[in-house]
Amino acid sequence: MYHTRDYWYRLFEVEMQLASNEIRACEHPVLLKYFKMEKVGVPSQAIKGKMQVEAIDPNLLDDPNKIIRKDIFDLAKESEMEEAE
């Protein structure tokens, strides 16, 4: 399929809008295992249950292209540590 210059320009603009500290949910190292589980056929409700147990938003499974911060899980750990003190 042939794409026009405008298509590639728009695609480039979208990629450039992603800040260096942002990533798609499906590409985040912490979330990769959940998307892999989905790929091999594990029921989504089981995956979402596991995500909830591990304090991860299960809605991320429904929107793999959602842009999230790379350090989102580090920030959650920091806030838990502060609450424990």
C-alpha positions as CSV (number, residue, x, y, z in Angstrom):
1,M,0.0,0.0,0.0
2,Y,1.4,3.4,-1.0
3,H,1.1,6.2,1.5
4,T,1.3,9.9,0.7
5,R,3.8,12.3,2.1
6,D,1.0,13.8,4.2
7,Y,0.3,10.5,5.8
8,W,4.0,10.0,6.8
9,Y,4.2,13.6,8.0
10,R,1.1,13.2,10.3
11,L,2.5,9.9,11.6
12,F,5.8,11.6,12.3
13,E,4.0,14.4,14.1
14,V,2.2,11.9,16.3
15,E,5.4,10.1,17.2
16,M,7.1,13.4,18.0
17,Q,4.2,14.4,20.3
18,L,5.2,11.5,22.6
19,A,7.4,13.1,25.2
20,S,10.6,11.2,26.1
21,N,9.0,10.2,29.3
22,E,5.8,8.8,27.7
23,I,5.1,5.4,26.1
24,R,2.2,3.4,24.8
25,A,0.7,1.0,27.4
26,C,1.4,-2.0,25.2
27,E,5.1,-1.2,25.1
28,H,5.6,-0.5,28.8
29,P,7.9,-3.2,30.4
30,V,5.7,-3.7,33.4
31,L,2.6,-4.3,31.2
32,L,4.2,-6.5,28.5
33,K,3.4,-9.7,30.4
34,Y,-0.3,-8.8,30.5
35,F,-0.5,-8.1,26.8
36,K,1.4,-11.4,26.2
37,M,-1.1,-13.3,28.3
38,E,-3.9,-11.8,26.3
39,K,-2.1,-12.8,23.0
40,V,-1.8,-16.4,24.1
41,G,-5.5,-16.7,24.9
42,V,-5.8,-16.1,28.7
43,P,-9.3,-14.7,29.4
44,S,-9.2,-10.9,29.8
45,Q,-11.1,-11.1,33.2
46,A,-8.4,-13.3,34.6
47,I,-5.7,-10.9,33.4
48,K,-7.6,-7.9,34.8
49,G,-8.0,-9.7,38.1
50,K,-4.2,-10.3,38.3
51,M,-3.6,-6.6,37.4
52,Q,-5.9,-5.5,40.2
53,V,-4.1,-7.7,42.7
54,E,-0.8,-6.1,41.6
55,A,-2.3,-2.6,41.9
56,I,-2.3,-1.9,38.1
57,D,-5.2,-0.3,36.4
58,P,-7.0,-3.1,34.5
59,N,-8.5,-0.7,32.0
60,L,-5.1,-0.4,30.4
61,L,-5.7,-3.8,28.9
62,D,-8.7,-2.4,27.0
63,D,-6.7,0.5,25.5
64,P,-3.2,-0.8,24.6
65,N,-2.3,2.4,22.6
66,K,-3.1,4.7,25.6
67,I,-0.1,7.0,26.2
68,I,1.2,6.7,29.8
69,R,4.2,8.0,31.6
70,K,7.2,5.6,31.7
71,D,7.6,6.2,35.4
72,I,3.9,5.7,36.4
73,F,4.6,2.5,38.3
74,D,7.6,4.1,40.0
75,L,5.5,7.0,41.2
76,A,2.9,4.6,42.6
77,K,5.6,2.7,44.6
78,E,6.9,6.0,45.9
79,S,3.5,7.1,47.2
80,E,3.0,3.7,48.8
81,M,6.3,4.1,50.6
82,E,5.4,7.6,51.8
83,E,2.1,6.3,53.2
84,A,3.8,3.5,55.1
85,E,6.1,6.0,56.9
